[in-house]
Every structure is written in C-alpha cells, then in structure tokens.
Amino acid sequence: MADVVFQTEGGSGGIVIDDDWPGYSLELFSYPTHYAGDLQCVVVPHGVIMDRTERLARNIMDDLGDHDIVVLCVLKGGYQFCADLVDKIKALSCNSDRTIPMRVHFIRLKSYLNDQSTEDLHILGAEDLSFLAGKNVLIVEGIIGTGKTLTALLKHVKAFQPKMIKVAGLLVKRVPRRTASLPDYVGFEIPDRFVVGYALDYNEYFRDLNHICVISDSGKMKYKI
C-alpha cells in the first residue's frame, strides 16, 4: 500500500490530500455492510476527522474567544461536522479562561442531482435572517466545490448586515473553476472526486457512514435517480 500523502499548508489551507493518493483500503475499516460494493476507498477515516475538527475548534477559540457568535449550520451535509465542531468548542470553553457563547441556526442548501452540481440553488430556512444584524456569524459547511453555492450564501447573509462572517469548511475540493476564496477554517483539501459519508450523501444515501469515502461507479448506478 502506498504511503499516505498528507501535507499541511500554512494559514487556512488545511490538510492537503494529493491527487494521486489512492485512499485507504476498505478492508482496514468497519463500515455498514449494506454499502458493500458501493465504495471505492476511504479518503479520511473518522478518527482523523475528529482530530482535525478539534484543531479547528482550537483555532476558532483563539480567533473568536469571548465573542458571541451565531453558528449557521448548512444542512444536510454539514450537520455532523457542525455538531462535532460545536461540541469541541463547548468542551474548550468549559476548560479555558476564554469562552464563546454560541447560538445555532440551521439552513438547508440543495444544488446537486446525482453527482452533478446544478445551477438551481435552493436556500431553505434562510428567508429571514434579520436576527444576524450586528452579530458575529460562523457558517459551517461540510464540503465546498466550485464555491458557487458558498458565494450565493455569503451574498444572502451579508444582506442582513452581520458584524462579521467567518466560514468553516470540513472539505474543500480542488476544482479548476473555484469562484470563492478558501474558507477561514479548512479541515481538508481533497482531489476533485465525489465523496460520501460523515453526513455527506449521494441522493440521501451514505449519511450513516462514519468515514469519508469515494463512492464507486456501481454505487452511483445503484442509487441514481
């Protein structure tokens, strides 16, 4: 098995997983047997996700400690990352002289059909965000590709005149036509491959998978709509 190629970039670049990284063999991990044959490899194991999330929580605490913030969780793919990130921030707040009072609000974005992003973006639960006026906002997103969705969301949120906006993204795909800058807090930068697990789905399947994995071609066909 080839050595894992993880690189750490300075600043907000996160952990970079190279394009030629083949992933971990599925045989090394436990995963739901109903997905046998539907996955190609494990890209980021659950334990690594949790360790990286704790580091991001510490970074957020360093930057935003003693600020009241509103966490804007982007559903559905971001719910697990958001829940774990908030839990780790709470744990740090309980064991530190600094603290971050948090409120959490949920919105839903939908722009994918099968494995393709569409131009038809739906923002649900964000019709009236007037309570964000003058507030410090942390947007938490599971995965960012071209950035079109994030750009549209940022424009929508800015219209309600928050005091500050920060973005935490667990995954950022390396795509040739990214339209948005990197989030302020990045977990992993990954190749442009369709990944599932840790609440990221393919037509509502694979949210119950702990690891982040590449879906196989047979898996795409099996759950295609």
N, C-alpha and C positions, 0 to 999 in steps of 0.2 A: 504494500500500500504506500502511495506517495506521501511525503511529509506534508502536513497542513501548511498552507501559506497564509498566515495572518500577519498583517502589517499594521502598526499603529501610527496614525498620522497626528501631527500636532494640531492644536486647536480643536475645531468641531468636526474634523473629518471622520472620526470614529475608527473602528477596526476594519481594515480593508481586506476583503477576501478576493484573491486574484481570479482572473477569468479562467485560468487553467486548473483551478482547484477542483478535483473530481468529486469532492464530498466524502463523507464517511459511509462505509458500508452499512446498510440497514441491519445486517446481522449482528452488529455491535450494540444495538439498542432495542429496547422494548417499545412497541407501538401497537395500536389496535389491530387485531388480526383481520378485521373486516376491510382494512386497506392493503392487504397483501396483494402485490402486483400492481398497485396504483401509484407507487412511489419509486423514484429513481435512486435517491440518496438522501442522507441527512446533511444539510448545509451548516446549520448551527444547532448543536444539542441544547436541550432545555437548561442544563446546568450552566452553560456558558452564557445563555440569555440572562439568567438570573444574576450572575456575577457582573455582567456588563450593566444591567439595569441598576444594580446597587451603586456602581461607579457613577452613572448618570445622576442618580439621586443625590450623591455627594456633590457633584458639580453644580446641580441646581441649588442645593443648600448653600454652597459657597457664594453663588451669584445672587440669590434671591432671599437669603435668610433674613427674617424679621420683616418681610414684605407680605401683606395679604395678597393671595393670588386666587384667581378663578381658573380651575383646570377645565379646559374644553376638550372632552374626550370624543374622538371621531370614531363612531361606530360603523360597521360592526368589527372590522378588522383590528381596531386599536384597543378594544375593551380589555383584553388580557394584559397587554403591555401597560395600559393606564392603571389598571388595578394593582399590578405589582409595583409600578413606579410610585404610586401614591402610598402604598403600604411601606415601602422602603423610606420614603421621605418622612412619613409619620414616625417610623422607628428612630430615625436620626433626630427628629425633633424632640423625642422623649429622652434622648441621651446626649443632649447638647445644650449649650447656653443659648444657641440660636434656634429659632423656630419659624415655621412657615404655616400660618393659618390658611387653610385651604377650603374652598367650596368646589364642588364638581358638577359640571353640567354636561349633558350628552347631546350630541347631534349625530346625524347619520348622512353619509355621503354615498352615492351609488353611481358608478360610471362604467362598470365592467359588464360585458356579456361574454360568457365563457372565459377565454383567456385574453380577450382584446378590450382595451380601453375604448370607450365611445365618447363622442362629443356631447352626449346627452347627460349632463350632470344634474343630479337631484340632491338638494340640501334639505333635509328634514329636521325639524326641531330647532331651526335657526332663523325662523321668520322674524322674531322679535328678540333681539339680544341687547335691548336698551339698558339692561342691568349691568352691562360691561362698561358703560361710560365711566371714565376715570379710573378704571380698575387695571390691575396687572394680570395679564392673561397668559396662560401656558397652554398652547394647543398640543395635544398628544395624538400622534398618528402612528399607525402600525407600519405602513410602507409608503414610500414616495417614489414614483417612477419619473415620468416626464416633468412633473411639477405643475401640470395644468390644473389639477384638482386643488392642490395646495394654494396656488396663485389665486384661483377663484374664491377659495375660502378666506384667504387673508384679505382680499378686497372687500368681501362681505363683512368680515369682522371689523375692519378698520372704519367702515361707515358708521359704526356705533361709538366711535371715539374713545377707545380704551386708552389708559395711560401708557401701557407698554404691552408688547406682544412678543413672546418667545415661543419657539416651536421645538418639540422633542419628537424625533422620528426614530423608531427602532431600526428600520431598514431603509436604506437609500439605494436604489438601483442605478448602476452606471448605464445610462442610455444616451444615445447620440444627440437627442433633441431636448435636453432638460431646459425648461423655461423658468425655473425658480432657483434661487440660491440654496445652498445647503441649510438644513435646519440648524438652530443654535446648539442642539444636543443630538448627536447621531450615535446610534448603537453600532450598526454595521453597515459598511458599503459593500454591496454584493453585485455579482455579474447580472446581466440582463436575462434572467431565467425566471420562469413562473414558479413561485414558491407558495407553499401552503403550510398550515399548522400554526400553533400558538395564536389561534383565533383568526388567522388568515385563511380564506376559503376559496374554493372553486365551486361556484353555483351552490353555496351553502354547505358543502361538504368539507371535511378536514379541520373544522374548528376544534374538534375534540382531540386533536393531535398535539402532543406537548412540544415536539421538536419542530424546527423549521426545515422543511424538506422540499426537494424538487419533485413536482408531480410527473409521472410517466405519461407517455403518449397514450398508453392503454387506459390510464386513469382519466385523461381528458376525454377520451371517447366514451368511457363508461358513464360519466356524469354530465356529458354535454346536453344542452337544452336547445 
